[in-house]
């Protein structure tokens, strides 16, 4: 069984991985509404993904719907949340406790998705030594020691863009294995480091641009 | 000239639009370091995008590098920031002032990228009537009136997932033209409404999954 699980995870294509949280969000909702079963057609209608694609995605997790009944909602919620890693606790450092970094430390939603921010790091003497929501903020030079002590593997990068690469280099040198990059800078890293870019400001450009196109057509 | 600009914007492919903010982040950095010129090869090395692709992307904005010298940094910064809409002010509503919504209202970074949150909306009586960073929080039922009064077109959606569609429907009915969706729910909307999904929690699943793959290979 363990081997089978491994096999599943290795072959899972990224587009599937990106869709699974959408399914989870929807079936979570159904669970709250005490719905017991859901068909791929019904999910398809809500999520705007082909029903056949949904069935295929879920089959990667060995989830199969019953004819005419569909998938058991409780099972979907449980298997999806488990597979996506939302049920485990993943320790993380916040590197850069400015406006965005501080805001993310205040967002309890991250905890619900398994992310536990255990410490913040900054170079600003005014905030080093303070805490946000009971999470202490240390000097950047304590990163290595703190990493060893806590075994933390994920670093959230939210420093000013001009320090992004330098901070990423330090995080990697200290032994962090994954960087969740909130800066708009494309950081460089060795291949075995997981990099996830979430440049929310870049999304603003997409919104502005599409709005302009719409208003031209309208 | 105005017509030419319009033409450029219409033909710009989305992958190009997604890359432009990366170029801007990098040339902003160069500008701070007082660098005057940059070649596409140099940008390519930093950003890990093909030099020819960069030249092509920039040519959409009528930006052409000079042989052996490259692009003028000041011009790149100016044209990119202007084209991406970061220099204008775009009013926005925060719909759902919970943990994430409140955090986003505290992030001054959004202002730097042209987004001006003018009001927050929630159903929680405890926070209606209060404010965050001088931005007032109103009852959801005041959304329509407030939209008319301010002419706001962008709504940031950060309500609990079970209210996402309902809140989106209200936002559209009130006349908002774009929804920046921070919930993991795939909201449905008419085609002329701009939807940008930024489900940061879904990105966590990608990080967890890739870390697991790496540790298996390692």
Interface residues (C-beta under 8 A of the other chain):
Chain A: X6 X9 X10 X12 X14 X17 X18 X20 X21 X22 X24 X25 X26 X28 X29 X32 X46 X47 X48 X84 X85 X86 X88 X90 X98 X99 X100 X102 X103 X104 X106 X107 X108 X109 X110 X112 X113 X114 X115 X153 X154 X161 X162 X177 X178 X180 X183 X184 X185 X186 X188 X192 X194 X196 X198 X199 X200 X201 X202 X203 X204 X205 X206 X207 X208 X209 X210 X211 X212 X213 X214 X215 X216 X218
Chain B: X6 X9 X10 X12 X14 X17 X18 X20 X21 X22 X24 X25 X26 X28 X29 X32 X46 X47 X48 X84 X85 X86 X88 X90 X98 X99 X100 X102 X103 X104 X106 X107 X108 X109 X110 X112 X113 X114 X115 X153 X154 X161 X162 X177 X178 X180 X183 X184 X185 X186 X188 X192 X194 X196 X198 X199 X200 X201 X202 X203 X204 X205 X206 X207 X208 X209 X210 X211 X212 X213 X214 X215 X216 X218
